[in-house]
Structure formats: structure tokens, C-alpha cells
Amino acid sequence: MRSTRKDISQLSTGISGLDELLRGGMVKGRMYLVSGEPGTGKTTLGMHFLEEGLRSDETVLYIHGEESSEELVANAAQFDIDIAAAEFLDLGPESDFFTEDPSYDLVQPQDIEEQRYTEAIYEAIREIDPDRIIIDPLTQLQYVEASEYHYRKRILSFIRFLKERGITVLATVSFEANPSGTSEIRSLSDGVIALTRTRDGRRVEVEKNRGRGQIEGDHGLEVRSQGLEVFAKVRPEPSDRTFDPKPIRSGIDELDELVGGGFERGTVTFISGPPGVGKTTLGATYATQAAAEYGRSAVYLFEERMETFLHRCRSLEIPVDELREQGLLSIDVIEPRELSAEEFAHRVRYEVEERGSETVLIDGIGGYVSAIQGEESELDRELHALTRYLCNREVTVFVTDAVHQITGLSSGTSRQISPIADNLMFLSYVELRGSLRKVVGVLKKRAGRFEHTLREFEITPDGIRVGEPMTNLNGILSGRVQPSRTEQTDGEPQQ
């Protein structure tokens, strides 16, 4: 029996992130519907689509009716999109229609307009023979039909006519323009791309893509000076790499002893503690040491300005300047509400995949939740997916986390995210002999041994100093420090 299967050829939309959601791009010769409220980016998406066709030496046709061709070319140029070489078919009324009083005798106005539209489109397609068409908006064809039935029938016939000629079609439609009609067109279209805009930012979802399928769910969308940018959710993929327990050391002997020689490569370590205790400094120490010994590191600051971070590192002789000059360290400050979780993940992926970073420091998770667009519960899931993706690529991750209990330790993290962590290191304050001191300890380490003790932690002008195990004190984690029984019998006063 002869196979009737045809190879599916795909075309780029001109937006790499959208091509990723479409699993390679639009299927050639199919119709795609772009839906969304006004201002969500439908027309800009269509302009990218046409420019990509021109870039590929294709013939493209823009069927429009709400703006003139001159306005469309100018609007596209605002995003550095060049569609001046496209063919244009303007179905809108001339400006003098406003002052005229056209009369229709013996026939319905729809019949005349319908005939004019149909003949104009047919002649343009026959003469131009385009490879790509955008109809912006599709609802302009609805206005000249006598009924919903005739509109649906006309669109179905139109789609078949275009498919027979192997033309790839992108049509835009607004949610505000007849929702029932939009539902019909969705069912007729081979692909549906929905654009939305909420208080948490813009989103894009490919609802349907016949023949290829799509990456499910909604994803990040931004309108920037270069047009639309789409950022797919990070998808952790199973890794066939053998786990390499090579330790990542801090360069501080006593601290490395505390954690059993170092944290293993390709794991996630949370460094938690109250404000000002030294979490960022400790994270920076690990990141710079890893850069110096093992390869490039990337630092993402969510709660601190670049100037203060660099000043503190320099004052503690953490070699950030030297490592940046050598191309072994990058530092990126994330501004509040600037990025979606997907775009942040995209930045990290680029740093890892293209620039070869092997260690990532996210400072800190509270700032991440505050700065990144989206609901908190969804952001936790996105962070989990990002860290799993990084671990699968054997990238070592450090995350700082601020807890608001000044002394003692009632919880290892500020949020219900401990399952993300392979390792959990904590810093805390203790009151001892009337002074405030700091301690460091490890609560969790999945891949190896560690000391079940606490050590004094101090930040000095020469850097971090970690003391010997504090075996002479009890109650540190409860915030009520007391000397051990041995110390009390030696005459040490109770604290």
C-alpha cells in the first residue's frame, strides 16, 4: 500500500522563541490565527512574519484595512522591522467616503462590498502569487457578509483557496470583535497563537499547531525596541551524564571541613540566614573560588546594587575585579518587575550554554520573588525547574535566602522550597557574654557527609574566618545559649 504521508515543511515566524513553542516554526501552507486584545502585539507579530519571508526571498502580501500601507511601514520601522518591500492590499475605504453619500439601488450594500472585497483579494493573489499572507485583521471580511453563516462559509472557502496555492497565512483577530465568530475561526485554523496582557506582564500561548504540536502552557512575551521577544519556560530534561561528586570548595579550610570537603558539583546549595549575617559574602566567596579553580561563574543580584556588591567584595579581598577581567566572572543586576521568570531563565541558559558558566549564584530568593513578574507559587515552580535544568547540565547553584528570625533557627528556609535544595547551609546570630556573634552550620547535604556541629563565623577585613567546632555551648539554635555541663563544672557562668 502506497504511503500518502507528506513531509511537513516549516517556516520561521521571525521570532526564535515563538518558533521554539511551535516546535520548529509554522507549517508551510497552513493558516494561523493570532488572537488577543488590542495592544497585545498581534500586528507586530505579523510584521515579524512578513519580514522573515522577505529575508528568505519570498513574496509576501499584507492585506489590511485599518491603517494605510505607509502607516504600517512606518510603524514597523519603529521596531527596526523592514516590510517596505512587501506587497500591500488595502481593503479600507478611501478618505473621501466620509463626505460621500453612496446609494445602492435594487441590491443590498453587503452584496456590492462583498463582491469588491472578493475580487480584489482574488486578483491580488493571482497576480502577486505570494508565499506568505497576513490578514490584519481578519474581521474586516466579516463586516461585508450578510450573516455569520455566510462569513464562516466565506472564510472556509478562502482558507481552502489559499491552501491549494500552498500559501502560509497569518490572520489577526481581537477578542473584542465577536467572540462567537472568533471561536468558529479558531476551529478552522491550523494553528492558534493567543497573546494576553495582565498586571504581571505579557504572555503568549500556542493553543494549537496541527501537524507538529506545540510546547504547552503560557510563556513569557515582551515588546522591546526590536519588536516581540518570546521566552519559553525552561524544561528540565533527563540527563544521561554520570554524577561527578567532585567537591566545590570555598577556599576556607575550616568551612570546607564543616561541609565534608566541599559541596558536590552539580548540586543546589541554599545559604540561609537573617539580614546582614553574611549570606551574600559567603555566596560570593563560593562563586569566585569556583571561577578561579573550575571555570566561569555567573552572579545574579536581586537585592543589592552593583556598586555596593563590588565595594564589599573589594574590601574583603574577594577577587571580583581580576576574575571579571579574565572573563571568568559575570555579574548581572536584575531590576524589579523588569523580567518574567522565563526571560530570567533564558539569561541564565545563555550564560551556561553559550558562555560556559559552571557555577551560578542567585542572590537572593526573596528578591527574585519580588522582582520577577508573576504569581509567587508559579515563581517557586519556575525556580525549581531552572535549578533542575542547571543540575542536569552539571552546573553548581548557590541561592541565598533571608529568614527573618534574628537568633535561633525555627526553619531552614523562608519559603516551602527546601525540596529544591540538595544542600542547606545556615548562618545565624547568637548572644554570647553580652555580644552578638555569628555561627554557621549545615542542616542538609544529600550527596556526602558533613559535620553535625556549629562553628563561629566572622567577617574580618581579611575575609571570612571560620572557627573550630563550638562544642562548649548548647541551645544555639533555640536562641538561648548555655555552656555545656562540662564548662559549667569548670566554673563558667551560665549565659
N, C-alpha and C positions, 0 to 999 in steps of 0.2 A: 504494500500500500504506500503510495507516494505521500511524503510529508507535505503539509500545507503551511508549515511554520515559516515565518519570515524573520530575518534578522532585524532586531529593533535598533534603529539608528537614533542617536541622541544629539541634541543641540544645547549649547551653553546658554543660560539666561543672561550672561554677562555679570552675574553676581556669584562668586565662587561658593559662598556659604549656602546660597539657595540651591545651587547645583548639588551640593552635598546632601541637602534634605531630599532632593529628587533622585538621589542615588545615581548621579551622573548627569542630570540635566533633563530637559523636556524631550519627549519622544517626538521625533520628526513626523510631521503630517498630522498632528493631533491638535485638539483645541483645549486651551487652558483658560480658566476663569479666575480672575483676581478680584476678590471681594473685600469690602471694608468700608468703614465710614469715611466721609470726606476728610481729607488731610492725613490719611494713614500712609500714603506713599504709593498708591496704585499706579498713577500716571508715571511717576519716576521709575517704578519697576519696569513699566512698558518701554520707557526710553532706553534703559539699560539693554533690554531685549533687542530693540532695533539697532542700537549702536553695535552690539555684538555681531549682529547679522552683517552690517556694513563692514565691520572689521574682518569678517570672513569672506568678503567679496560676494555677498548675497544681495539680491534685490529685495528691498523692504518697502512696505506700504503702510502709511499711517492714515486710518480712517477716523476722522474726528468731526465734532460738531459744536463743541462748546467754546473753543478757542481757535484763533486763526493759526495757520502754519507758521507765520512769523513769530507769534507769541510762543508757540510750542518750541521752536528752535531756540529762542531767547531763554525760555525757562530752563531748557535742558543745559544750555551753556552755563547757567549759574552753578551747576554741579559738575562742570567740565565734561559733560556728555555731549558729543557731537553727532547730531542727526540731520545736519543740513543737507546731506546727500540723499536722504530718504525721499520717496515719492509720497505726496500728500493728497488725500481726497477729503475735501471739506463738505460735509453734509448740512452744515448750519445755514440759516437764512442769511441773505445779504443784508447789509445795514439799512438799505432803503425800504426793506419790507415793513419797518416800523411805521413809515409815513404813508404806505400804500393801503388801499382798501380792496384787496383781491376778492372777486366774487366767483362762485362756482355754480354754473347752471346745469341742471339735469343730472349732475353726478355728485357723489359725496366728496368732501375735501380729502378724506383719507385715501380714496382711490387715486387721485392725482398725485399726492405726495408719495404714496407707496410706489407708484409706477416710476416716479422720478428717482427715488432712492434706489430701487432695484436696478434700473437701467444704468445709473451712474456707477454703482458698485460692480455690476457685471462688466461694463465696458472698461473700467479701470483695471480689473483683474485680468481681463482678456488681453489688454494692450501691454500692461506692465509685466505680467506673469511673475508675481512676487514669490519669494521663498518664505518670507515671514510677513504677517499682518498683525497690526494691533488695531482693535476697535475700541475707542475710548470716548465715551462709554458705550456699552452695548445697548443701554436703554434708549438711546436715540432712535433705534429701529423700532422700539415698542410704540413710540408716540404716533406713528403713522398707520398702525394696524387698527382694524375695526374692533377687535376683541382679543382677549387672552388666548383664545383658541387659535386665531389667525397668527398671532405673534409667535406662539410655540411652533406652529406648523412652519412658519416662515424661517425661524431660526434653525429648525431641524433640517429643512431643505438647504439652507445656506451652509450649514456645517458639512453636509454631505457633498455639496458642490465644491467646497474648499478642500475637503479630504481627497476627493477624486483627483484634484490637481496637485496633491502632495504638499499643500501649504500648511505651515505651522502657524496657528492662530493664538493670540493672546487677547482676551477681552476683559474689560474692567466693568464692574457693576457696584453700585453703592447699596449698602444695607437699607438706606432710607428710601430707595426707589423701588416700591412694590415688593415687599418681602415674599409674597406668594410667587410672583414671577421669577424672583431670584432662585427660589427653591427648584423651580422647573429647570432653569438653565443649569443649575448645579448637577442635576441628574443627567443632563445631556452632555455635559462637558467631560472630557477625558481626564482632566486634572483640575483641582480646585486649590487655590492658594488664598488663605484668609489672613488679612492684616488687621491688627487691633491696636488700640492705644488706651492705656489705663494710667492711673496715677503712679503706678510702679514702672512705667515705661512702655515702649512699643514691643509688640510680639508678632511672630509670624508662625503659621501652621499650614503644612501641606495636608489637606484633608483627603486628597485622592490623587493618584497618579497611575492610571491604568497602564499595564504592561511592564512597569518597573517597580512599583511600590514606592514607599517613602519612609523616612525616619519619622516615627510617630511623635506626637506631643507638640507643644508650642515652644518656640525658641526665641533667642534674642534678636532684636531688629533695631537698628539705629539709622537716622538720617543725618549724614555728615556732609561736609563740603564737597566730597567726591561722590555723593549720592547715597544709595542704600548699602548698608552692610548687614549681613546676616551671620549670626554666630550660633552654630548648632550646639546643643547640650553635649557635654563630654560623656563619652560612653566607655566605661572600663571594659576592656576586652581580656579574656583569659590569656595568661602568659605561659608559654612553654619553657621559659627560662628556669634554670635551676637556681634555687635560692642560695645566694652567696653571703654567708654570715660574716663578711669582713667588717671589723669594727670601725665606726666613725668616732674618732677621738676628739676631745676638747682641747688637748694640749696642756691640761692642768692635771698633774699626776693623781692628786687626791680625789678629784672629781671622777676621773676615769676609773679609779679603784672602786668608788662608790657604785658605779653602774656596771661593774663586772668587766672592765676593759674598754667599754665604749658601746654606743648604740649601733645596732647592726645596719648595714647598708640596705636601702630599700624598705625602710620601716617609717612609721609616723610617730613622732615624739611630741607630746604636749608638755609645755613648760607653763605651769600654773602658779598663781600667787597673787597677793594683794597689790594694789598700785604702789609703784616706787620701790619694790623689793629687788628688782634687777632682772626681770624676765627678758626684756629686750636686749640687755647687755649680754646675758648668757646665750640667748639665741644668736646674737651677732658673733659671739666667740666661736660657737659651733660652725656657723656658716663660713666664717673667714678661715678657720682651721681646715675645714673640708676643702675650701677652694685652694688653699696652699698645698695640701697633701694629695688630694684625689681628683680635682678638676673644678670646673666653673660652678659658682653658686649664684643664686638669684634671691634677692631680698625684696619683699613687698611690704611697704609701710602703710598701715591703715589708721594709725593713731598718733603719728608723730611727723613733724616737718623734717625735710631732708637736712636742713641746717643744724637742727638740734641733734639729730641722729649722728651726723658726721662729727660734730663738735665733741659729743660724749665719747665716741669711739676713738677719736684722736687723743683726747685727754687720758684715756686708759690704755693707750698704745696698741689699740686694735688696728691692724694694718689695712684699713679700708682703702686709703688712697693708693697705696702701692698695688694692691690687688686689682683695683679698677683700671689703673694704668696698664697693667699686664693683660687686661681683658679676661680676668678670672672672676670678677665680681660685678654684678649689675644690681642697682638699687632703684626701685620704682615706687613713687608715692602715689597712692590711689586716692583721688579726691572724692568727697561724699557725693553719693547719688549720681555719679558720672557713668558707671558701668553696670551692665547686667551681670548676673553670675556667669552666663555663657561667654560674655566678652572677656571677663577676667580669666576664665579658664582658657580661652583662646590665647591670651597673652602668655599664660604660663606654658601652654603647649608649644607655642612658638619658641619660647626661651629654651625649652627642653629639646624639641625636635630639630630646630634649626640652628640653635646656638650652643647646644651640647651641655646645658647645665645639668649637674648631677645631684645638687642639693638645693632645696627650696625652703626659705624661711617666710612664713606668713605671720606678720606681727600687727595686730592680734585679732583673735576671732570676734571679740566684741565690736571692734571697728569694722570688721568685714561685714557683720550683720547690719550695722548701722549705715555703712557706706554703699553697699551693693543694693541695687534695685530688686524688689521682690518681697514676698512674704517670708517671715522668719523660718517657718517649718520647711519651706521649699529651699531656702538657702542652706539649711543644715544638710538636706539631701544632696544638693549640688556640691557642697564642700566634701561630703563623703565620697561622691562619685569622682571628684577631682583627685583626692588623695589616693583612692584605689587605682585610678589610672596611672598616677605617678609611681606608685609602688610596683605596679605591673611592669613598668619600664626601669625598675631598679633605681629610681630616684629617691633620695633620702629627704624626708619632710620634717620640718620643725614648725610648730604652731604655738604661739604664746597665747595665754588665756588668763584674763584678770578675774579673780574671785574677790568678793567684797568683804570677806571676813579677815580682819587685820591680824588677829592672833588665833592660833588653833587651826584645825582643819576639819570642817564638817563634810566637805565634798571635794573630790579631786578636780572637778571642772565646774565652770559656771553654768553649763548647759548640759542637757541629756545627750552628750555626744561622746561619752567615754568609749563606746564600741568602735569609734573611728581610730582611737589611739592604740598603737602597738606598745608604746611606752608612755608612762606618765611620771614626770618629774615635777616636784613641787618645791616652792620656796615659801617661807613663812617668817613672820616676826615672832619673837618671844621676849618677854620681860625678864631680865635676869639682873639681880642686885641693883634694881632701880634704873637700868638702862635698857634700851631697845636693841636687841640683837637679831640676826637673821640665821635661818637654818635651811639646809637643802636635804632632800631625801627622794627616794624612788618608791612609788606605790605599785608600779606595774612594769613588767618587761617580758614580753611574750617569748622572745627568741633566745633568752640566756639568763644567766644568774645575775644577781645584784646583791649589794649589802642591805640588810634589813636594819640599818642604823641611820641616825641623823648626823650631819656634820655642820659645823658652823660655816656660814657663807658670808664673805665680806668683800666689798668692792673698794679697792685701795687705788691710790694714784698710779700704782704699777700694774693694775689689772685686778682680776678676780683672785681671791685667796680662799681656799677651802681647807678647813682644819681636819683634825683627827676625829674619829667617831666619838660622839658625845654619850659615853656610856655611864656618866656620873649623874645624869639628870633623868627625871621621869615627868610625865604629864605634858610634854612639849606640844603634842598635837591637840590636847584639850585646851591649851592656853593657860593652864595652871601648873607652872613648872615647880618641881620639887627635887631636892637632891635624892639620890638613891639611898637605900638603907645603909650601905657601906659608908657613904660620905657623911651621913648623919651621925653614925657612931664615931666618926673621926672628929666630931665637933663642928661640922659645917652647919651654920644656922639654916633653918628651913625658910624657903622663899615663899 
